[in-house]
Amino acid sequence: MKELRAQGIGFDRIAVRLKEEGIPTRTGKPWHGVVINRILTGKGRA
């Protein structure tokens, strides 16, 4: 995630990329841009 964000890729596109690569979330729910944002910025719970 950090690498993709450093490349200027938006949070929603990072979520799509993770889904395409089959990388699961810890809860098994789909990735969303807002979750990526929270993980990378440390704001709120992810």
Phi and psi in radians as a Rosetta constraint file:
Dihedral C 1 N 2 CA 2 C 2 CIRCULARHARMONIC -1.065 0.35
Dihedral N 2 CA 2 C 2 N 3 CIRCULARHARMONIC -0.721 0.35
Dihedral C 2 N 3 CA 3 C 3 CIRCULARHARMONIC -1.118 0.35
Dihedral N 3 CA 3 C 3 N 4 CIRCULARHARMONIC -0.781 0.35
Dihedral C 3 N 4 CA 4 C 4 CIRCULARHARMONIC -1.117 0.35
Dihedral N 4 CA 4 C 4 N 5 CIRCULARHARMONIC -0.722 0.35
Dihedral C 4 N 5 CA 5 C 5 CIRCULARHARMONIC -1.138 0.35
Dihedral N 5 CA 5 C 5 N 6 CIRCULARHARMONIC -0.685 0.35
Dihedral C 5 N 6 CA 6 C 6 CIRCULARHARMONIC -1.098 0.35
Dihedral N 6 CA 6 C 6 N 7 CIRCULARHARMONIC -0.440 0.35
Dihedral C 6 N 7 CA 7 C 7 CIRCULARHARMONIC -1.430 0.35
Dihedral N 7 CA 7 C 7 N 8 CIRCULARHARMONIC -0.021 0.35
Dihedral C 7 N 8 CA 8 C 8 CIRCULARHARMONIC 1.567 0.35
Dihedral N 8 CA 8 C 8 N 9 CIRCULARHARMONIC 0.197 0.35
Dihedral C 8 N 9 CA 9 C 9 CIRCULARHARMONIC -1.370 0.35
Dihedral N 9 CA 9 C 9 N 10 CIRCULARHARMONIC 2.372 0.35
Dihedral C 9 N 10 CA 10 C 10 CIRCULARHARMONIC -1.258 0.35
Dihedral N 10 CA 10 C 10 N 11 CIRCULARHARMONIC 2.829 0.35
Dihedral C 10 N 11 CA 11 C 11 CIRCULARHARMONIC -1.040 0.35
Dihedral N 11 CA 11 C 11 N 12 CIRCULARHARMONIC -0.747 0.35
Dihedral C 11 N 12 CA 12 C 12 CIRCULARHARMONIC -1.128 0.35
Dihedral N 12 CA 12 C 12 N 13 CIRCULARHARMONIC -0.699 0.35
Dihedral C 12 N 13 CA 13 C 13 CIRCULARHARMONIC -1.196 0.35
Dihedral N 13 CA 13 C 13 N 14 CIRCULARHARMONIC -0.590 0.35
Dihedral C 13 N 14 CA 14 C 14 CIRCULARHARMONIC -1.113 0.35
Dihedral N 14 CA 14 C 14 N 15 CIRCULARHARMONIC -0.742 0.35
Dihedral C 14 N 15 CA 15 C 15 CIRCULARHARMONIC -1.038 0.35
Dihedral N 15 CA 15 C 15 N 16 CIRCULARHARMONIC -0.778 0.35
Dihedral C 15 N 16 CA 16 C 16 CIRCULARHARMONIC -1.083 0.35
Dihedral N 16 CA 16 C 16 N 17 CIRCULARHARMONIC -0.754 0.35
Dihedral C 16 N 17 CA 17 C 17 CIRCULARHARMONIC -1.060 0.35
Dihedral N 17 CA 17 C 17 N 18 CIRCULARHARMONIC -0.766 0.35
Dihedral C 17 N 18 CA 18 C 18 CIRCULARHARMONIC -1.102 0.35
Dihedral N 18 CA 18 C 18 N 19 CIRCULARHARMONIC -0.707 0.35
Dihedral C 18 N 19 CA 19 C 19 CIRCULARHARMONIC -1.090 0.35
Dihedral N 19 CA 19 C 19 N 20 CIRCULARHARMONIC -0.806 0.35
Dihedral C 19 N 20 CA 20 C 20 CIRCULARHARMONIC -1.072 0.35
Dihedral N 20 CA 20 C 20 N 21 CIRCULARHARMONIC -0.609 0.35
Dihedral C 20 N 21 CA 21 C 21 CIRCULARHARMONIC -1.465 0.35
Dihedral N 21 CA 21 C 21 N 22 CIRCULARHARMONIC -0.036 0.35
Dihedral C 21 N 22 CA 22 C 22 CIRCULARHARMONIC 1.279 0.35
Dihedral N 22 CA 22 C 22 N 23 CIRCULARHARMONIC 0.436 0.35
Dihedral C 22 N 23 CA 23 C 23 CIRCULARHARMONIC -1.503 0.35
Dihedral N 23 CA 23 C 23 N 24 CIRCULARHARMONIC 2.054 0.35
Dihedral C 23 N 24 CA 24 C 24 CIRCULARHARMONIC -1.417 0.35
Dihedral N 24 CA 24 C 24 N 25 CIRCULARHARMONIC 2.709 0.35
Dihedral C 24 N 25 CA 25 C 25 CIRCULARHARMONIC -1.395 0.35
Dihedral N 25 CA 25 C 25 N 26 CIRCULARHARMONIC 2.890 0.35
Dihedral C 25 N 26 CA 26 C 26 CIRCULARHARMONIC -1.201 0.35
Dihedral N 26 CA 26 C 26 N 27 CIRCULARHARMONIC -0.380 0.35
Dihedral C 26 N 27 CA 27 C 27 CIRCULARHARMONIC -1.689 0.35
Dihedral N 27 CA 27 C 27 N 28 CIRCULARHARMONIC -0.194 0.35
Dihedral C 27 N 28 CA 28 C 28 CIRCULARHARMONIC 1.524 0.35
Dihedral N 28 CA 28 C 28 N 29 CIRCULARHARMONIC -0.036 0.35
Dihedral C 28 N 29 CA 29 C 29 CIRCULARHARMONIC -1.431 0.35
Dihedral N 29 CA 29 C 29 N 30 CIRCULARHARMONIC 2.850 0.35
Dihedral C 29 N 30 CA 30 C 30 CIRCULARHARMONIC -1.136 0.35
Dihedral N 30 CA 30 C 30 N 31 CIRCULARHARMONIC 2.658 0.35
Dihedral C 30 N 31 CA 31 C 31 CIRCULARHARMONIC -1.259 0.35
Dihedral N 31 CA 31 C 31 N 32 CIRCULARHARMONIC 2.529 0.35
Dihedral C 31 N 32 CA 32 C 32 CIRCULARHARMONIC -2.383 0.35
Dihedral N 32 CA 32 C 32 N 33 CIRCULARHARMONIC 2.610 0.35
Dihedral C 32 N 33 CA 33 C 33 CIRCULARHARMONIC -0.983 0.35
Dihedral N 33 CA 33 C 33 N 34 CIRCULARHARMONIC -0.668 0.35
Dihedral C 33 N 34 CA 34 C 34 CIRCULARHARMONIC -1.113 0.35
Dihedral N 34 CA 34 C 34 N 35 CIRCULARHARMONIC -0.599 0.35
Dihedral C 34 N 35 CA 35 C 35 CIRCULARHARMONIC -1.194 0.35
Dihedral N 35 CA 35 C 35 N 36 CIRCULARHARMONIC -0.749 0.35
Dihedral C 35 N 36 CA 36 C 36 CIRCULARHARMONIC -1.043 0.35
Dihedral N 36 CA 36 C 36 N 37 CIRCULARHARMONIC -0.781 0.35
Dihedral C 36 N 37 CA 37 C 37 CIRCULARHARMONIC -0.994 0.35
Dihedral N 37 CA 37 C 37 N 38 CIRCULARHARMONIC -0.857 0.35
Dihedral C 37 N 38 CA 38 C 38 CIRCULARHARMONIC -1.100 0.35
Dihedral N 38 CA 38 C 38 N 39 CIRCULARHARMONIC -0.706 0.35
Dihedral C 38 N 39 CA 39 C 39 CIRCULARHARMONIC -1.109 0.35
Dihedral N 39 CA 39 C 39 N 40 CIRCULARHARMONIC -0.819 0.35
Dihedral C 39 N 40 CA 40 C 40 CIRCULARHARMONIC -1.332 0.35
Dihedral N 40 CA 40 C 40 N 41 CIRCULARHARMONIC -0.491 0.35
Dihedral C 40 N 41 CA 41 C 41 CIRCULARHARMONIC -1.700 0.35
Dihedral N 41 CA 41 C 41 N 42 CIRCULARHARMONIC -0.231 0.35
Dihedral C 41 N 42 CA 42 C 42 CIRCULARHARMONIC 1.306 0.35
Dihedral N 42 CA 42 C 42 N 43 CIRCULARHARMONIC 0.296 0.35
Dihedral C 42 N 43 CA 43 C 43 CIRCULARHARMONIC -1.713 0.35
Dihedral N 43 CA 43 C 43 N 44 CIRCULARHARMONIC 2.227 0.35
Dihedral C 43 N 44 CA 44 C 44 CIRCULARHARMONIC 1.287 0.35
Dihedral N 44 CA 44 C 44 N 45 CIRCULARHARMONIC -3.100 0.35
Dihedral C 44 N 45 CA 45 C 45 CIRCULARHARMONIC -1.603 0.35
Dihedral N 45 CA 45 C 45 N 46 CIRCULARHARMONIC 2.565 0.35
